[in-house]
Amino acid sequence: MASMSRKDLELIALQEIRSFPGGELVIAVEVECDEDNPNTMNWHLNVTAADGADIDRIDYAARTTTERLKRRYALQRH
């Protein structure tokens, strides 16, 4: 499993989420870590979308992308 910086992971996640139908309205993606349990796999994506976006589709894209990325990458520790 490759190790990835938070910023690089955010860029990859943004590209992947935008590739889903309806994902083109996603503006930004942020990787958020659980600070109480610092683990390279203990993170999730926060997604910001434009007005009019289909929230259900974007939620599905974010969950699917998170699962895929967690199988491929570990988050680098600071």
N, CA, C and O atoms as a Maestro MAE file, in Angstrom:
{
 s_m_m2io_version
 :::
 2.0.0
}

f_m_ct {
 s_m_title
 :::
 protein
 m_atom[312] {
  # First column is atom index #
  i_m_mmod_type
  r_m_x_coord
  r_m_y_coord
  r_m_z_coord
  i_m_residue_number
  s_m_chain_name
  s_m_pdb_residue_name
  s_m_pdb_atom_name
  i_m_atomic_number
  :::
  1 25 0.855 -1.180 0.000 1 A "MET " " N  " 7
  2 3 0.000 0.000 0.000 1 A "MET " " CA " 6
  3 2 0.897 1.238 0.000 1 A "MET " " C  " 6
  4 15 1.824 1.341 0.804 1 A "MET " " O  " 8
  5 25 0.625 2.147 -0.877 2 A "ALA " " N  " 7
  6 3 1.410 3.378 -0.994 2 A "ALA " " CA " 6
  7 2 0.997 4.380 0.078 2 A "ALA " " C  " 6
  8 15 -0.154 4.411 0.511 2 A "ALA " " O  " 8
  9 25 1.941 5.180 0.487 3 A "SER " " N  " 7
  10 3 1.682 6.246 1.446 3 A "SER " " CA " 6
  11 2 1.469 7.539 0.655 3 A "SER " " C  " 6
  12 15 2.174 7.800 -0.320 3 A "SER " " O  " 8
  13 25 0.501 8.336 1.078 4 A "MET " " N  " 7
  14 3 0.109 9.523 0.310 4 A "MET " " CA " 6
  15 2 -0.087 10.707 1.254 4 A "MET " " C  " 6
  16 15 -0.615 10.548 2.354 4 A "MET " " O  " 8
  17 25 0.336 11.888 0.822 5 A "SER " " N  " 7
  18 3 0.090 13.097 1.614 5 A "SER " " CA " 6
  19 2 -1.390 13.454 1.562 5 A "SER " " C  " 6
  20 15 -2.112 13.049 0.651 5 A "SER " " O  " 8
  21 25 -1.817 14.202 2.538 6 A "ARG " " N  " 7
  22 3 -3.223 14.619 2.593 6 A "ARG " " CA " 6
  23 2 -3.602 15.412 1.348 6 A "ARG " " C  " 6
  24 15 -4.658 15.175 0.763 6 A "ARG " " O  " 8
  25 25 -2.755 16.347 0.939 7 A "LYS " " N  " 7
  26 3 -3.051 17.198 -0.224 7 A "LYS " " CA " 6
  27 2 -3.160 16.367 -1.499 7 A "LYS " " C  " 6
  28 15 -4.077 16.570 -2.295 7 A "LYS " " O  " 8
  29 25 -2.231 15.432 -1.698 8 A "ASP " " N  " 7
  30 3 -2.294 14.571 -2.885 8 A "ASP " " CA " 6
  31 2 -3.531 13.684 -2.869 8 A "ASP " " C  " 6
  32 15 -4.160 13.465 -3.904 8 A "ASP " " O  " 8
  33 25 -3.874 13.177 -1.696 9 A "LEU " " N  " 7
  34 3 -5.065 12.348 -1.563 9 A "LEU " " CA " 6
  35 2 -6.327 13.153 -1.880 9 A "LEU " " C  " 6
  36 15 -7.258 12.633 -2.495 9 A "LEU " " O  " 8
  37 25 -6.355 14.398 -1.468 10 A "GLU " " N  " 7
  38 3 -7.500 15.269 -1.767 10 A "GLU " " CA " 6
  39 2 -7.639 15.496 -3.272 10 A "GLU " " C  " 6
  40 15 -8.749 15.484 -3.805 10 A "GLU " " O  " 8
  41 25 -6.525 15.701 -3.949 11 A "LEU " " N  " 7
  42 3 -6.573 15.911 -5.406 11 A "LEU " " CA " 6
  43 2 -7.057 14.658 -6.141 11 A "LEU " " C  " 6
  44 15 -7.869 14.750 -7.062 11 A "LEU " " O  " 8
  45 25 -6.564 13.512 -5.739 12 A "ILE " " N  " 7
  46 3 -6.996 12.253 -6.356 12 A "ILE " " CA " 6
  47 2 -8.481 12.021 -6.088 12 A "ILE " " C  " 6
  48 15 -9.228 11.637 -6.989 12 A "ILE " " O  " 8
  49 25 -8.903 12.253 -4.851 13 A "ALA " " N  " 7
  50 3 -10.311 12.062 -4.493 13 A "ALA " " CA " 6
  51 2 -11.213 12.989 -5.298 13 A "ALA " " C  " 6
  52 15 -12.271 12.568 -5.766 13 A "ALA " " O  " 8
  53 25 -10.808 14.243 -5.465 14 A "LEU " " N  " 7
  54 3 -11.597 15.201 -6.235 14 A "LEU " " CA " 6
  55 2 -11.768 14.716 -7.672 14 A "LEU " " C  " 6
  56 15 -12.873 14.758 -8.213 14 A "LEU " " O  " 8
  57 25 -10.690 14.262 -8.287 15 A "GLN " " N  " 7
  58 3 -10.769 13.760 -9.661 15 A "GLN " " CA " 6
  59 2 -11.691 12.553 -9.753 15 A "GLN " " C  " 6
  60 15 -12.505 12.457 -10.672 15 A "GLN " " O  " 8
  61 25 -11.565 11.629 -8.799 16 A "GLU " " N  " 7
  62 3 -12.381 10.421 -8.849 16 A "GLU " " CA " 6
  63 2 -13.860 10.737 -8.628 16 A "GLU " " C  " 6
  64 15 -14.719 10.208 -9.332 16 A "GLU " " O  " 8
  65 25 -14.157 11.590 -7.660 17 A "ILE " " N  " 7
  66 3 -15.561 11.939 -7.384 17 A "ILE " " CA " 6
  67 2 -16.168 12.668 -8.575 17 A "ILE " " C  " 6
  68 15 -17.326 12.429 -8.916 17 A "ILE " " O  " 8
  69 25 -15.417 13.541 -9.206 18 A "ARG " " N  " 7
  70 3 -15.924 14.257 -10.384 18 A "ARG " " CA " 6
  71 2 -16.170 13.331 -11.571 18 A "ARG " " C  " 6
  72 15 -16.893 13.703 -12.495 18 A "ARG " " O  " 8
  73 25 -15.586 12.135 -11.565 19 A "SER " " N  " 7
  74 3 -15.801 11.193 -12.669 19 A "SER " " CA " 6
  75 2 -17.148 10.463 -12.549 19 A "SER " " C  " 6
  76 15 -17.585 9.826 -13.507 19 A "SER " " O  " 8
  77 25 -17.806 10.545 -11.392 20 A "PHE " " N  " 7
  78 3 -19.118 9.935 -11.211 20 A "PHE " " CA " 6
  79 2 -20.193 10.825 -11.839 20 A "PHE " " C  " 6
  80 15 -20.022 12.043 -11.884 20 A "PHE " " O  " 8
  81 25 -21.291 10.248 -12.322 21 A "PRO " " N  " 7
  82 3 -22.405 11.077 -12.805 21 A "PRO " " CA " 6
  83 2 -22.886 12.004 -11.683 21 A "PRO " " C  " 6
  84 15 -23.188 11.540 -10.584 21 A "PRO " " O  " 8
  85 25 -22.958 13.289 -11.954 22 A "GLY " " N  " 7
  86 3 -23.359 14.278 -10.956 22 A "GLY " " CA " 6
  87 2 -22.189 14.825 -10.159 22 A "GLY " " C  " 6
  88 15 -22.330 15.833 -9.466 22 A "GLY " " O  " 8
  89 25 -21.051 14.183 -10.244 23 A "GLY " " N  " 7
  90 3 -19.884 14.602 -9.480 23 A "GLY " " CA " 6
  91 2 -19.195 15.834 -10.028 23 A "GLY " " C  " 6
  92 15 -18.346 16.428 -9.362 23 A "GLY " " O  " 8
  93 25 -19.560 16.218 -11.244 24 A "GLU " " N  " 7
  94 3 -18.928 17.394 -11.836 24 A "GLU " " CA " 6
  95 2 -19.251 18.675 -11.068 24 A "GLU " " C  " 6
  96 15 -18.594 19.696 -11.273 24 A "GLU " " O  " 8
  97 25 -20.244 18.636 -10.196 25 A "LEU " " N  " 7
  98 3 -20.611 19.809 -9.399 25 A "LEU " " CA " 6
  99 2 -19.865 19.871 -8.070 25 A "LEU " " C  " 6
  100 15 -20.125 20.759 -7.258 25 A "LEU " " O  " 8
  101 25 -18.947 18.947 -7.840 26 A "VAL " " N  " 7
  102 3 -18.135 18.979 -6.622 26 A "VAL " " CA " 6
  103 2 -17.060 20.048 -6.787 26 A "VAL " " C  " 6
  104 15 -16.340 20.075 -7.785 26 A "VAL " " O  " 8
  105 25 -16.965 20.913 -5.807 27 A "ILE " " N  " 7
  106 3 -16.035 22.037 -5.834 27 A "ILE " " CA " 6
  107 2 -14.720 21.687 -5.144 27 A "ILE " " C  " 6
  108 15 -13.643 22.022 -5.635 27 A "ILE " " O  " 8
  109 25 -14.819 21.010 -4.003 28 A "ALA " " N  " 7
  110 3 -13.618 20.718 -3.222 28 A "ALA " " CA " 6
  111 2 -13.813 19.448 -2.410 28 A "ALA " " C  " 6
  112 15 -14.935 19.047 -2.100 28 A "ALA " " O  " 8
  113 25 -12.678 18.823 -2.074 29 A "VAL " " N  " 7
  114 3 -12.667 17.634 -1.220 29 A "VAL " " CA " 6
  115 2 -11.592 17.851 -0.169 29 A "VAL " " C  " 6
  116 15 -10.490 18.303 -0.479 29 A "VAL " " O  " 8
  117 25 -11.919 17.527 1.077 30 A "GLU " " N  " 7
  118 3 -10.968 17.650 2.171 30 A "GLU " " CA " 6
  119 2 -10.877 16.322 2.906 30 A "GLU " " C  " 6
  120 15 -11.897 15.701 3.205 30 A "GLU " " O  " 8
  121 25 -9.662 15.888 3.194 31 A "VAL " " N  " 7
  122 3 -9.444 14.689 3.999 31 A "VAL " " CA " 6
  123 2 -9.447 15.125 5.456 31 A "VAL " " C  " 6
  124 15 -8.689 16.010 5.854 31 A "VAL " " O  " 8
  125 25 -10.302 14.496 6.241 32 A "GLU " " N  " 7
  126 3 -10.377 14.812 7.659 32 A "GLU " " CA " 6
  127 2 -10.028 13.568 8.461 32 A "GLU " " C  " 6
  128 15 -10.555 12.484 8.210 32 A "GLU " " O  " 8
  129 25 -9.133 13.735 9.428 33 A "CYS " " N  " 7
  130 3 -8.681 12.623 10.258 33 A "CYS " " CA " 6
  131 2 -9.347 12.696 11.626 33 A "CYS " " C  " 6
  132 15 -9.684 13.774 12.116 33 A "CYS " " O  " 8
  133 25 -9.527 11.529 12.229 34 A "ASP " " N  " 7
  134 3 -10.023 11.444 13.594 34 A "ASP " " CA " 6
  135 2 -8.827 11.682 14.514 34 A "ASP " " C  " 6
  136 15 -7.983 10.800 14.671 34 A "ASP " " O  " 8
  137 25 -8.750 12.844 15.109 35 A "GLU " " N  " 7
  138 3 -7.596 13.209 15.935 35 A "GLU " " CA " 6
  139 2 -7.515 12.402 17.224 35 A "GLU " " C  " 6
  140 15 -6.434 12.264 17.796 35 A "GLU " " O  " 8
  141 25 -8.649 11.862 17.695 36 A "ASP " " N  " 7
  142 3 -8.647 11.055 18.911 36 A "ASP " " CA " 6
  143 2 -8.032 9.684 18.684 36 A "ASP " " C  " 6
  144 15 -7.578 9.037 19.627 36 A "ASP " " O  " 8
  145 25 -8.018 9.243 17.428 37 A "ASN " " N  " 7
  146 3 -7.480 7.931 17.093 37 A "ASN " " CA " 6
  147 2 -6.601 8.074 15.856 37 A "ASN " " C  " 6
  148 15 -6.990 7.661 14.764 37 A "ASN " " O  " 8
  149 25 -5.411 8.659 16.026 38 A "PRO " " N  " 7
  150 3 -4.551 8.903 14.859 38 A "PRO " " CA " 6
  151 2 -4.050 7.592 14.246 38 A "PRO " " C  " 6
  152 15 -3.226 6.888 14.829 38 A "PRO " " O  " 8
  153 25 -4.555 7.295 13.089 39 A "ASN " " N  " 7
  154 3 -4.219 6.068 12.375 39 A "ASN " " CA " 6
  155 2 -4.176 6.442 10.901 39 A "ASN " " C  " 6
  156 15 -4.969 7.269 10.452 39 A "ASN " " O  " 8
  157 25 -3.271 5.850 10.149 40 A "THR " " N  " 7
  158 3 -3.143 6.218 8.744 40 A "THR " " CA " 6
  159 2 -4.378 5.838 7.934 40 A "THR " " C  " 6
  160 15 -4.543 6.321 6.813 40 A "THR " " O  " 8
  161 25 -5.245 4.988 8.468 41 A "MET " " N  " 7
  162 3 -6.457 4.581 7.749 41 A "MET " " CA " 6
  163 2 -7.709 5.212 8.347 41 A "MET " " C  " 6
  164 15 -8.814 4.972 7.860 41 A "MET " " O  " 8
  165 25 -7.554 6.005 9.384 42 A "ASN " " N  " 7
  166 3 -8.697 6.570 10.100 42 A "ASN " " CA " 6
  167 2 -8.992 7.986 9.607 42 A "ASN " " C  " 6
  168 15 -8.729 8.970 10.299 42 A "ASN " " O  " 8
  169 25 -9.549 8.064 8.387 43 A "TRP " " N  " 7
  170 3 -9.869 9.352 7.786 43 A "TRP " " CA " 6
  171 2 -11.141 9.199 6.954 43 A "TRP " " C  " 6
  172 15 -11.561 8.090 6.623 43 A "TRP " " O  " 8
  173 25 -11.739 10.340 6.628 44 A "HIS " " N  " 7
  174 3 -12.895 10.354 5.733 44 A "HIS " " CA " 6
  175 2 -12.831 11.617 4.878 44 A "HIS " " C  " 6
  176 15 -12.029 12.516 5.129 44 A "HIS " " O  " 8
  177 25 -13.685 11.664 3.872 45 A "LEU " " N  " 7
  178 3 -13.708 12.795 2.953 45 A "LEU " " CA " 6
  179 2 -14.869 13.726 3.269 45 A "LEU " " C  " 6
  180 15 -15.994 13.276 3.487 45 A "LEU " " O  " 8
  181 25 -14.595 15.006 3.292 46 A "ASN " " N  " 7
  182 3 -15.628 16.042 3.347 46 A "ASN " " CA " 6
  183 2 -15.697 16.662 1.966 46 A "ASN " " C  " 6
  184 15 -14.681 17.082 1.412 46 A "ASN " " O  " 8
  185 25 -16.896 16.717 1.413 47 A "VAL " " N  " 7
  186 3 -17.076 17.178 0.045 47 A "VAL " " CA " 6
  187 2 -17.907 18.456 0.035 47 A "VAL " " C  " 6
  188 15 -18.923 18.551 0.723 47 A "VAL " " O  " 8
  189 25 -17.467 19.437 -0.749 48 A "THR " " N  " 7
  190 3 -18.218 20.670 -0.958 48 A "THR " " CA " 6
  191 2 -18.698 20.670 -2.404 48 A "THR " " C  " 6
  192 15 -17.915 20.461 -3.330 48 A "THR " " O  " 8
  193 25 -20.004 20.909 -2.587 49 A "ALA " " N  " 7
  194 3 -20.584 20.876 -3.932 49 A "ALA " " CA " 6
  195 2 -21.322 22.183 -4.218 49 A "ALA " " C  " 6
  196 15 -21.736 22.899 -3.306 49 A "ALA " " O  " 8
  197 25 -21.471 22.465 -5.484 50 A "ALA " " N  " 7
  198 3 -22.192 23.662 -5.931 50 A "ALA " " CA " 6
  199 2 -23.686 23.512 -5.673 50 A "ALA " " C  " 6
  200 15 -24.197 22.401 -5.528 50 A "ALA " " O  " 8
  201 25 -24.373 24.639 -5.617 51 A "ASP " " N  " 7
  202 3 -25.830 24.619 -5.484 51 A "ASP " " CA " 6
  203 2 -26.434 23.820 -6.631 51 A "ASP " " C  " 6
  204 15 -25.969 23.897 -7.769 51 A "ASP " " O  " 8
  205 25 -27.463 23.061 -6.322 52 A "GLY " " N  " 7
  206 3 -28.149 22.286 -7.344 52 A "GLY " " CA " 6
  207 2 -27.584 20.893 -7.526 52 A "GLY " " C  " 6
  208 15 -28.099 20.118 -8.332 52 A "GLY " " O  " 8
  209 25 -26.534 20.560 -6.792 53 A "ALA " " N  " 7
  210 3 -25.933 19.227 -6.904 53 A "ALA " " CA " 6
  211 2 -26.858 18.185 -6.287 53 A "ALA " " C  " 6
  212 15 -27.588 18.474 -5.339 53 A "ALA " " O  " 8
  213 25 -26.821 16.989 -6.826 54 A "ASP " " N  " 7
  214 3 -27.597 15.861 -6.303 54 A "ASP " " CA " 6
  215 2 -26.819 15.271 -5.127 54 A "ASP " " C  " 6
  216 15 -25.848 14.539 -5.317 54 A "ASP " " O  " 8
  217 25 -27.253 15.597 -3.924 55 A "ILE " " N  " 7
  218 3 -26.534 15.210 -2.718 55 A "ILE " " CA " 6
  219 2 -26.430 13.695 -2.574 55 A "ILE " " C  " 6
  220 15 -25.401 13.190 -2.124 55 A "ILE " " O  " 8
  221 25 -27.472 12.969 -2.946 56 A "ASP " " N  " 7
  222 3 -27.422 11.505 -2.849 56 A "ASP " " CA " 6
  223 2 -26.345 10.925 -3.756 56 A "ASP " " C  " 6
  224 15 -25.611 10.026 -3.345 56 A "ASP " " O  " 8
  225 25 -26.242 11.423 -4.975 57 A "ARG " " N  " 7
  226 3 -25.205 10.941 -5.898 57 A "ARG " " CA " 6
  227 2 -23.806 11.288 -5.394 57 A "ARG " " C  " 6
  228 15 -22.884 10.477 -5.481 57 A "ARG " " O  " 8
  229 25 -23.666 12.491 -4.873 58 A "ILE " " N  " 7
  230 3 -22.360 12.909 -4.376 58 A "ILE " " CA " 6
  231 2 -21.977 12.126 -3.132 58 A "ILE " " C  " 6
  232 15 -20.809 11.778 -2.955 58 A "ILE " " O  " 8
  233 25 -22.937 11.847 -2.275 59 A "ASP " " N  " 7
  234 3 -22.668 11.034 -1.090 59 A "ASP " " CA " 6
  235 2 -22.202 9.639 -1.509 59 A "ASP " " C  " 6
  236 15 -21.240 9.109 -0.953 59 A "ASP " " O  " 8
  237 25 -22.882 9.050 -2.483 60 A "TYR " " N  " 7
  238 3 -22.480 7.738 -2.998 60 A "TYR " " CA " 6
  239 2 -21.064 7.795 -3.578 60 A "TYR " " C  " 6
  240 15 -20.245 6.916 -3.307 60 A "TYR " " O  " 8
  241 25 -20.782 8.814 -4.364 61 A "ALA " " N  " 7
  242 3 -19.456 8.963 -4.975 61 A "ALA " " CA " 6
  243 2 -18.379 9.128 -3.903 61 A "ALA " " C  " 6
  244 15 -17.296 8.556 -4.023 61 A "ALA " " O  " 8
  245 25 -18.666 9.896 -2.867 62 A "ALA " " N  " 7
  246 3 -17.694 10.119 -1.794 62 A "ALA " " CA " 6
  247 2 -17.440 8.830 -1.013 62 A "ALA " " C  " 6
  248 15 -16.291 8.510 -0.711 62 A "ALA " " O  " 8
  249 25 -18.495 8.090 -0.685 63 A "ARG " " N  " 7
  250 3 -18.329 6.826 0.050 63 A "ARG " " CA " 6
  251 2 -17.557 5.806 -0.783 63 A "ARG " " C  " 6
  252 15 -16.655 5.137 -0.278 63 A "ARG " " O  " 8
  253 25 -17.914 5.692 -2.047 64 A "THR " " N  " 7
  254 3 -17.239 4.739 -2.937 64 A "THR " " CA " 6
  255 2 -15.777 5.113 -3.119 64 A "THR " " C  " 6
  256 15 -14.900 4.251 -3.070 64 A "THR " " O  " 8
  257 25 -15.517 6.392 -3.328 65 A "THR " " N  " 7
  258 3 -14.145 6.862 -3.504 65 A "THR " " CA " 6
  259 2 -13.329 6.636 -2.235 65 A "THR " " C  " 6
  260 15 -12.172 6.223 -2.312 65 A "THR " " O  " 8
  261 25 -13.908 6.899 -1.082 66 A "THR " " N  " 7
  262 3 -13.206 6.668 0.181 66 A "THR " " CA " 6
  263 2 -12.795 5.208 0.304 66 A "THR " " C  " 6
  264 15 -11.650 4.910 0.647 66 A "THR " " O  " 8
  265 25 -13.722 4.298 0.027 67 A "GLU " " N  " 7
  266 3 -13.416 2.865 0.113 67 A "GLU " " CA " 6
  267 2 -12.291 2.482 -0.839 67 A "GLU " " C  " 6
  268 15 -11.374 1.755 -0.459 67 A "GLU " " O  " 8
  269 25 -12.358 2.963 -2.060 68 A "ARG " " N  " 7
  270 3 -11.331 2.652 -3.061 68 A "ARG " " CA " 6
  271 2 -9.962 3.181 -2.651 68 A "ARG " " C  " 6
  272 15 -8.958 2.473 -2.740 68 A "ARG " " O  " 8
  273 25 -9.933 4.433 -2.201 69 A "LEU " " N  " 7
  274 3 -8.658 5.040 -1.839 69 A "LEU " " CA " 6
  275 2 -8.049 4.400 -0.598 69 A "LEU " " C  " 6
  276 15 -6.828 4.271 -0.505 69 A "LEU " " O  " 8
  277 25 -8.876 4.002 0.345 70 A "LYS " " N  " 7
  278 3 -8.358 3.339 1.545 70 A "LYS " " CA " 6
  279 2 -7.746 1.980 1.223 70 A "LYS " " C  " 6
  280 15 -6.874 1.505 1.950 70 A "LYS " " O  " 8
  281 25 -8.194 1.357 0.144 71 A "ARG " " N  " 7
  282 3 -7.584 0.085 -0.268 71 A "ARG " " CA " 6
  283 2 -6.231 0.311 -0.937 71 A "ARG " " C  " 6
  284 15 -5.377 -0.575 -0.922 71 A "ARG " " O  " 8
  285 25 -6.032 1.487 -1.522 72 A "ARG " " N  " 7
  286 3 -4.805 1.767 -2.281 72 A "ARG " " CA " 6
  287 2 -3.763 2.573 -1.514 72 A "ARG " " C  " 6
  288 15 -2.563 2.401 -1.729 72 A "ARG " " O  " 8
  289 25 -4.215 3.454 -0.619 73 A "TYR " " N  " 7
  290 3 -3.292 4.408 -0.005 73 A "TYR " " CA " 6
  291 2 -3.459 4.483 1.514 73 A "TYR " " C  " 6
  292 15 -4.556 4.343 2.053 73 A "TYR " " O  " 8
  293 25 -2.347 4.707 2.167 74 A "ALA " " N  " 7
  294 3 -2.341 5.046 3.597 74 A "ALA " " CA " 6
  295 2 -1.984 6.529 3.694 74 A "ALA " " C  " 6
  296 15 -1.165 7.024 2.920 74 A "ALA " " O  " 8
  297 25 -2.579 7.215 4.614 75 A "LEU " " N  " 7
  298 3 -2.314 8.645 4.796 75 A "LEU " " CA " 6
  299 2 -0.989 8.820 5.523 75 A "LEU " " C  " 6
  300 15 -0.753 8.191 6.554 75 A "LEU " " O  " 8
  301 25 -0.124 9.675 4.984 76 A "GLN " " N  " 7
  302 3 1.163 9.936 5.632 76 A "GLN " " CA " 6
  303 2 0.940 10.666 6.950 76 A "GLN " " C  " 6
  304 15 0.079 11.538 7.066 76 A "GLN " " O  " 8
  305 25 1.729 10.291 7.919 77 A "ARG " " N  " 7
  306 3 1.692 11.020 9.202 77 A "ARG " " CA " 6
  307 2 2.492 12.311 9.046 77 A "ARG " " C  " 6
  308 15 3.420 12.388 8.241 77 A "ARG " " O  " 8
  309 25 2.123 13.312 9.821 78 A "HIS " " N  " 7
  310 3 2.806 14.614 9.731 78 A "HIS " " CA " 6
  311 2 4.202 14.531 10.271 78 A "HIS " " C  " 6
  312 15 4.923 15.530 10.275 78 A "HIS " " O  " 8
  :::
 }
 m_bond[311] {
  # First column is bond index #
  i_m_from
  i_m_to
  i_m_order
  :::
  1 1 2 1
  2 2 3 1
  3 3 4 2
  4 3 5 1
  5 5 6 1
  6 6 7 1
  7 7 8 2
  8 7 9 1
  9 9 10 1
  10 10 11 1
  11 11 12 2
  12 11 13 1
  13 13 14 1
  14 14 15 1
  15 15 16 2
  16 15 17 1
  17 17 18 1
  18 18 19 1
  19 19 20 2
  20 19 21 1
  21 21 22 1
  22 22 23 1
  23 23 24 2
  24 23 25 1
  25 25 26 1
  26 26 27 1
  27 27 28 2
  28 27 29 1
  29 29 30 1
  30 30 31 1
  31 31 32 2
  32 31 33 1
  33 33 34 1
  34 34 35 1
  35 35 36 2
  36 35 37 1
  37 37 38 1
  38 38 39 1
  39 39 40 2
  40 39 41 1
  41 41 42 1
  42 42 43 1
  43 43 44 2
  44 43 45 1
  45 45 46 1
  46 46 47 1
  47 47 48 2
  48 47 49 1
  49 49 50 1
  50 50 51 1
  51 51 52 2
  52 51 53 1
  53 53 54 1
  54 54 55 1
  55 55 56 2
  56 55 57 1
  57 57 58 1
  58 58 59 1
  59 59 60 2
  60 59 61 1
  61 61 62 1
  62 62 63 1
  63 63 64 2
  64 63 65 1
  65 65 66 1
  66 66 67 1
  67 67 68 2
  68 67 69 1
  69 69 70 1
  70 70 71 1
  71 71 72 2
  72 71 73 1
  73 73 74 1
  74 74 75 1
  75 75 76 2
  76 75 77 1
  77 77 78 1
  78 78 79 1
  79 79 80 2
  80 79 81 1
  81 81 82 1
  82 82 83 1
  83 83 84 2
  84 83 85 1
  85 85 86 1
  86 86 87 1
  87 87 88 2
  88 87 89 1
  89 89 90 1
  90 90 91 1
  91 91 92 2
  92 91 93 1
  93 93 94 1
  94 94 95 1
  95 95 96 2
  96 95 97 1
  97 97 98 1
  98 98 99 1
  99 99 100 2
  100 99 101 1
  101 101 102 1
  102 102 103 1
  103 103 104 2
  104 103 105 1
  105 105 106 1
  106 106 107 1
  107 107 108 2
  108 107 109 1
  109 109 110 1
  110 110 111 1
  111 111 112 2
  112 111 113 1
  113 113 114 1
  114 114 115 1
  115 115 116 2
  116 115 117 1
  117 117 118 1
  118 118 119 1
  119 119 120 2
  120 119 121 1
  121 121 122 1
  122 122 123 1
  123 123 124 2
  124 123 125 1
  125 125 126 1
  126 126 127 1
  127 127 128 2
  128 127 129 1
  129 129 130 1
  130 130 131 1
  131 131 132 2
  132 131 133 1
  133 133 134 1
  134 134 135 1
  135 135 136 2
  136 135 137 1
  137 137 138 1
  138 138 139 1
  139 139 140 2
  140 139 141 1
  141 141 142 1
  142 142 143 1
  143 143 144 2
  144 143 145 1
  145 145 146 1
  146 146 147 1
  147 147 148 2
  148 147 149 1
  149 149 150 1
  150 150 151 1
  151 151 152 2
  152 151 153 1
  153 153 154 1
  154 154 155 1
  155 155 156 2
  156 155 157 1
  157 157 158 1
  158 158 159 1
  159 159 160 2
  160 159 161 1
  161 161 162 1
  162 162 163 1
  163 163 164 2
  164 163 165 1
  165 165 166 1
  166 166 167 1
  167 167 168 2
  168 167 169 1
  169 169 170 1
  170 170 171 1
  171 171 172 2
  172 171 173 1
  173 173 174 1
  174 174 175 1
  175 175 176 2
  176 175 177 1
  177 177 178 1
  178 178 179 1
  179 179 180 2
  180 179 181 1
  181 181 182 1
  182 182 183 1
  183 183 184 2
  184 183 185 1
  185 185 186 1
  186 186 187 1
  187 187 188 2
  188 187 189 1
  189 189 190 1
  190 190 191 1
  191 191 192 2
  192 191 193 1
  193 193 194 1
  194 194 195 1
  195 195 196 2
  196 195 197 1
  197 197 198 1
  198 198 199 1
  199 199 200 2
  200 199 201 1
  201 201 202 1
  202 202 203 1
  203 203 204 2
  204 203 205 1
  205 205 206 1
  206 206 207 1
  207 207 208 2
  208 207 209 1
  209 209 210 1
  210 210 211 1
  211 211 212 2
  212 211 213 1
  213 213 214 1
  214 214 215 1
  215 215 216 2
  216 215 217 1
  217 217 218 1
  218 218 219 1
  219 219 220 2
  220 219 221 1
  221 221 222 1
  222 222 223 1
  223 223 224 2
  224 223 225 1
  225 225 226 1
  226 226 227 1
  227 227 228 2
  228 227 229 1
  229 229 230 1
  230 230 231 1
  231 231 232 2
  232 231 233 1
  233 233 234 1
  234 234 235 1
  235 235 236 2
  236 235 237 1
  237 237 238 1
  238 238 239 1
  239 239 240 2
  240 239 241 1
  241 241 242 1
  242 242 243 1
  243 243 244 2
  244 243 245 1
  245 245 246 1
  246 246 247 1
  247 247 248 2
  248 247 249 1
  249 249 250 1
  250 250 251 1
  251 251 252 2
  252 251 253 1
  253 253 254 1
  254 254 255 1
  255 255 256 2
  256 255 257 1
  257 257 258 1
  258 258 259 1
  259 259 260 2
  260 259 261 1
  261 261 262 1
  262 262 263 1
  263 263 264 2
  264 263 265 1
  265 265 266 1
  266 266 267 1
  267 267 268 2
  268 267 269 1
  269 269 270 1
  270 270 271 1
  271 271 272 2
  272 271 273 1
  273 273 274 1
  274 274 275 1
  275 275 276 2
  276 275 277 1
  277 277 278 1
  278 278 279 1
  279 279 280 2
  280 279 281 1
  281 281 282 1
  282 282 283 1
  283 283 284 2
  284 283 285 1
  285 285 286 1
  286 286 287 1
  287 287 288 2
  288 287 289 1
  289 289 290 1
  290 290 291 1
  291 291 292 2
  292 291 293 1
  293 293 294 1
  294 294 295 1
  295 295 296 2
  296 295 297 1
  297 297 298 1
  298 298 299 1
  299 299 300 2
  300 299 301 1
  301 301 302 1
  302 302 303 1
  303 303 304 2
  304 303 305 1
  305 305 306 1
  306 306 307 1
  307 307 308 2
  308 307 309 1
  309 309 310 1
  310 310 311 1
  311 311 312 2
  :::
 }
}
